[in-house]
Amino acid sequence: MQSTRSTRLLSLARRFVHTRTAAQSTRNSKGMGSGAESTSGKEQTTHFGFQTVRESEKEQKVHEVFEQVANSYDVMNDAMSLGIHRLWKDVFVERLGPTHGMRLLDMAGGTGDITFRYLRYLNNQPNPQQRPSHVTVSDINQHMLNVGEERAKRLGLTTDQLSNCTVAWQCADAEKLPFPDASFTAYTIAFGIRNCTHVDKVLSEAYRVLQPGGRFMCLEFSHLTNETMQWLYDQYSFQVIPPMGQLLAGQWQAYQYLVESIRRFPKQEQFKQMIEQAGFDQVSYENLTFGVVSIHSGFKL
């Protein structure tokens, strides 16, 4: 039964690929053209997937993408990763190793996947001293936060329903955080940093709001170390994920962007250097599923 459904889905996906290829090529050509125009002016350009856009345009474009996919985001994550994203997030929180008394900023926390794991992890740890913990879930998109808050209520993971732990939800830009210096003991960002216009500013802000000894952790799609496997992954990403987005969420272009943004993100070693340049020490990364995603870690010492 499952095999039949998968075959039907792939068949429909192929139809969508053939019918949308011309439209996608036209869209990409227009995007590249607008980038060329912007380089002749004063404003700098950046990438939005494979398109070149003005920096002032990217934030709005990314905002629109996640506004469109907010309600179907978790369903599509399951479909695109065959459910493996849940294991990646489990490992991510295990590597963080939450302890009672921690103050976490979960940036790009949107629908709450990392925060809920953090809260459950703490709940399973003894707390004889009754040390209070905290998490602030922050995202630039209020629609994503709204989905997360509703999930928290259904799961019984709100401040009113928890003991010795408070949860706050705040809309904020990762490049311009509204929090004071040294406000948190840990900072996490999962599948969000590649969508930011200035990754260096995100890292600098993460460093600023962390206390000395605080830890920065990032879970992000990355690059496979095997060329053959990378080629197969690319075929799946570009030929299946966008049409799957159309079939399950009615959003082709949003998922086309998500795939393209993954390919534009720096490779593991390059991103490691960027984290070090932001001031972090003991920077390391760990590849999961052959490098489909990587966990990056650094400390403010």
Phi, psi and omega in degrees: 000313180296321180296319179297317179297318181297319179297316178298318181297316180294323178297314178295323180298317180298321179298316179297320180301312183295321183281338183258351185302314181298318180295320180295320180297319178296317180297316181294322179296319178295320180298318180293326178295316181296329178293320180297322179295320185290333181289340180280345178265193182277328184286136180283158180251164177213181180260144170234093193065231179267359177275155172254124183227164174291147182304323182292342181273330190298314183303317180293321180295316178296319178302317180295321179302310185282339172292323180289323187259000188308311186287338181248009188300313183291323178297317180291325176301318178297316183292316184291323184257005184058031178086354185292337181301332178293320178292319178302317182290324176300312180296320180303312181290325176298320178293326176295319179060061182305143175231154179297138185099351180289143172244108186255136167254112179262091185278146187057034186283343172032257188280002168091007185303315181286316180301317181295323176293320178300314181294319180292323178299313179298321182296335180268001179257138177296145181223065185298332180271359178056044180287129181283140177241169182207151170218133171252119177267120184232143180205149179283345183250114182296328179298319178295318179296321179299318178297317180296317180297320179295320177296320180300319179296316180295327183271355181072034183241048175251168181304319181294335185258356181251156175250134177060031176206133178247148181232128177237145178241124185217128176283125183202156178267125182298339180274345181217072184290140181273009186265148178294164175302148173053045182270339189228156177261348178209149181225124176239147173214118185242121178054039181229330190292333180291344180272355182275147182290315182241094182298325180297324178290324177298314180295320179296320179291323177299317179297319183296316187277352178275144173284157173305132185092352181289158185242134174258131177223135182228130173250120185211150172300145186221214186232133181289149183274347180253124186297320180295316179292325177297319179297315179297320179295321178297318179299315178298315184298312187272332183265340185246315188297311179300313177295329176296321176299322178293318184289318186267332185231357182068025184227096176280304188296325180299319181278336171297317177298316182301319178294315181296322181295329178295317182291335181275349183285145182302153175289168189305311183295321180295317179293324176303317179295323178296320179295319178296320180295336178283351176114356183283149178247167179051045182281135180211168173216155180228123178278138174242144180051053175065014180104006174303319173228160176224147173257121178252140184221143176203158182239143172269104184251000000 
